[in-house]
Amino acid sequence: MSDTATSTDFSALALTPALKHNLDRWLSHQTPIQALALPRSSPDADVIGQGRTGSGKTAAFGLGLLQALDVAPSRWQALVLCPARELADQVAEELRRLARQLANVKILTLCGGTPMGPRAQFAGPRRPWWWSAPPAGSKRTCARDRSI
């Protein structure tokens, strides 16, 4: 199956105007994994996908999460577990790029071996909505902050 045979236009998706505007600036067509995952993504759906590096997996799940995000309440709405610190950083960077045109979206990367200072955002109105973290970092942080 070739990429061009399964790729579709992002404009065909039911995304917010801000997400579509942002995508129009740097992406024109969905990759095969995006074309399969995005139409099925909803807050109540589990979607499992596998693909090579650079195949568009982060956008495949990230756009669905961003579409469902409600920035009004200051509470956790998504957790993205990554097997390594470098991947957690890459995923968080890509999610921020996808969310660039959305107001008030907060994404935090939690990794072992990094200062706790940025994690202080957990308390109060500046609480992020998303985590991108390896499992061990998530477990330690949840153990320290019972409000999560």
WOURBEL-V987911 format. One record per pair of residues at least 24 apart in sequence whose C-alpha atoms are under 7 Angstrom apart, sorted by the first residue. I is the first residue (numbers start at 0). GAP is how many residues later the second one is. If there is no record, write none. Layout:
BEGIN
i = (I;I)
gap = (GAP;GAP)
END
This chain:
BEGIN
i = (2;2;5;5;6;6;6;7;14;15;17;17;18;21;21;30;30;32;32;33;37;42;57;61;70;70;73;73;74;74;75;75;75;76;76;77;77;77;78;78;78;79;79;79;80;80;80;80;81;81;81;81;82;82;83;84;84;87;87;87;90;91;105;106;107;108;109;109;110;111)
gap = (28;29;26;29;24;25;28;27;52;51;83;84;82;76;79;24;25;24;27;26;26;25;33;33;33;34;51;53;52;54;52;53;54;52;53;51;52;53;51;52;53;51;52;53;51;52;53;54;50;51;52;53;51;52;50;26;49;44;45;46;41;40;24;24;24;24;27;28;26;25)
END
